[in-house]
């Protein structure tokens, strides 16, 4: 337990290499720590996410005319109004 606390960098490195570790406290095993593999989105899922993000941004920013005297306060008000229109 103290090694986990004191040498966490080493523990993290071992997990990154794919090793399983046994957490022991007072000579009693408490838990097995094993690394997990993060699921990465497939190319199709990534394309869908990109399309959804692009559609969302287009809806949010499309009605704002270019040019003019835009202050941060005015932009915030327009963005907030557009966001409220998009909510269900």
C-alpha positions in Angstrom: 0.0 0.0 0.0 2.8 2.4 0.8 4.6 1.6 -2.4 1.4 2.6 -4.3 1.4 5.9 -2.5 5.1 6.6 -2.5 6.1 5.2 -6.0 3.0 5.8 -8.0 5.0 6.7 -11.1 6.6 3.2 -11.1 3.2 1.6 -10.6 1.7 3.7 -13.4 4.6 2.7 -15.7 4.1 -1.0 -14.9 0.4 -0.8 -15.7 1.2 1.0 -18.9 3.4 -2.0 -19.9 0.4 -4.3 -19.3 1.4 -5.9 -16.0 -1.2 -6.8 -13.4 -0.4 -5.8 -9.8 -1.6 -7.2 -6.4 -2.5 -4.6 -3.8 -1.4 -6.0 -0.4 -2.0 -4.4 3.0 -0.5 -6.0 6.2 0.3 -9.2 4.3 -3.3 -9.6 3.1 -4.2 -9.2 -0.5 -6.8 -6.5 -1.0 -7.2 -6.1 -4.7 -5.8 -7.0 -8.1 -5.0 -3.9 -10.2 -5.0 -4.6 -13.9 -4.7 -2.3 -16.8 -7.6 -1.6 -19.1 -7.5 -0.9 -22.8 -9.4 2.2 -23.7 -11.9 1.8 -26.5 -11.1 4.0 -29.5 -13.8 5.0 -31.8 -13.8 3.3 -35.2 -13.4 5.4 -38.3 -17.2 5.3 -38.9 -18.0 6.4 -35.4 -15.3 9.2 -35.7 -16.9 10.4 -38.9 -20.3 10.5 -37.3 -19.0 12.5 -34.4 -17.3 14.9 -36.7 -20.5 15.4 -38.7 -22.6 15.9 -35.6 -20.1 18.4 -34.2 -20.0 20.3 -37.6 -23.8 20.4 -37.7 -24.0 21.7 -34.1 -21.4 24.5 -34.8 -23.1 25.4 -38.0 -26.5 25.9 -36.2 -24.9 27.8 -33.5 -22.8 30.3 -35.5 -24.7 30.5 -38.9 -27.2 33.3 -37.9 -24.5 35.7 -36.8 -23.8 38.3 -39.5 -20.2 39.1 -40.2 -18.9 42.6 -39.7 -20.3 45.3 -37.5 -19.4 46.4 -34.0 -19.4 43.1 -32.1 -18.3 43.3 -28.5 -17.8 40.2 -26.3 -21.0 41.1 -24.4 -23.1 41.3 -27.7 -21.6 38.1 -29.0 -22.4 36.3 -25.7 -26.0 37.4 -25.8 -26.4 36.2 -29.4 -24.7 32.9 -28.7 -26.9 32.4 -25.7 -30.1 33.1 -27.7 -29.1 30.7 -30.4 -28.2 28.0 -27.9 -31.6 28.4 -26.1 -33.4 28.0 -29.5 -31.5 24.7 -30.1 -32.5 23.2 -26.7 -35.4 20.7 -26.8 
